[in-house]
Amino acid sequence: MARVAIITGASRGIGPLDDPALRALARANRRALVTIAEQLRLAVDYIAAFLGRLTREEAQQYHERYIRPYFTSDGRVDLAVAQRAVDAVATELGVASLSAEQMYQPAV
């Protein structure tokens, strides 16, 4: 797994990396990753709320199958898994796929 940084508008010339809004977004992302990875009950509560048709037990199974294996609190991502996901979404949308490696650029 590669340690990654969020790709920002700044990398495309949109704004500075030290923009307060960007820093707030990065902090919120880190808190969300910690919640997903370390607070099972809360993560399942959110899944159950977002996917209202699921029972709590189904939401927990969904978390175990589709969420937990792929999210860590330290921001690491498996680029092979990410690429498969990017390819699947691109196929579904009927657009060209992009490189997951470019989306998840290594942190410096």
ABEGO torsion letter per residue (X at the ends): XBBBBBBBAAAAGABBAABAAAAAAAAAAAAAAAAAAABAAAAAAAAAAABAABBAAAAAAAAAAAAAAABBAAGBBBAAAAAAAAAAAAAAAGBBBBBAAAABBBBX
